[in-house]
């Protein structure tokens, strides 16, 4: 990823840790941490939405950013970009050596 493209601010909230609840399940023990970082953002075209099999009634973006060490990034995590809340729908690429990631996220219009 070209770091010169990282010209937008995004914040993401990771999920908290899970502990055993004593009856065979897991409970989220704490609220995840929110991290703000630089990213690039690109709204997907209608052609891309159809090819990815995503609903067309959402605003869908591709985000790329460098994530922190130890961050647990999963589908469903919250992203905040330009005062709008997004949910990660798909994780496209992960480069663990450089800690770079590409995510498809959407929000309702």
N, C-alpha and C positions, 0 to 999 in steps of 0.2 A: 504494500500500500504506500502510495506517495504521501508523505506527511504534509506536503504543501496543500493537499486537498482537505485537510482537517481544519476547516474554517468556520465551523458552527459549534455551538455549545449544546450538549445533551447531558441529562442526568439519568441514571438508572438505579433502580432499587433491587438489590438481590434478595432472594428468599432467606429467611432466618434458618437457623439450624433446627433439626428435628431430633427429639428424644423419645425413648420408649415411654408409653403412658401406663404401663403396668398391666394392661389387659390385652396385650398382643398387637397394639397399634402404635402409631407414631403421632406426636403432637408437636406443633411448631413452638419452639421454646422462646423465641425472641423475634422481634421485628428485624427485617433485613436492613442493611446499611444502604444509604443513598450516596452515590458518588457522581461528581460532575466532571466531565472530560470534554475534549475536543473531538469532533466527528465530521464526517461528510454525510449529507442527506440528499437523497434523490427520490422524487415521487415516481412511482412505477406507472408506466403507460397501460392503457387498456389491453393491448396485446400481451404484455407481460403478466397482467393479472389473470387473463384467460389461460395462458400457457402454464402458470403456476397453480391453476385451479383454485384461485382465491375469489371470494365474493367481490362483486364490482360496486357494491353500495357502501364501501368503506374507503377512507383515504389511506392509501398504503404507501409506505416509504421503505427504501433500502437505506440502512444506516451502517456505516463502517467506523470503527473506533478502536483505540488501544485500551484494553481493560486492565484492571489492577491484578496483581498477583493474589491468588487465593480466592478470586471472585467466582462464585458459582452461578454461571449464566445459563439459564434454561428457558424453554418456551414458556410463555405466560408471564414472564417478568415485566415489570412496569418500566416504561421509558417516558421521559418528559422532554419534549422538544417544542420550542416556540409557544410555551404556556399551554400545550395540549398533551393529554395523556395517551400514550400508545401502549399496546401489548405486543410482545414478541410472538409472532406467528411461526416463524421458521428461522433456523440458524443455518446460514449458507456455508460460510467458510470460517474455519478457526485455524490460526497459526499460533500454536502454543509457544514456540520459540520466541516469536516477536510480540506475543500477547495481542494479536490483531484479530478482529472478528467482524463478520458481516451478518447483519440481522435484517429480516423482513418483519416489519411491524405495522399494525393498522389501528385506526380509530374510526368510530362512526362519525358520519358527517352531520 
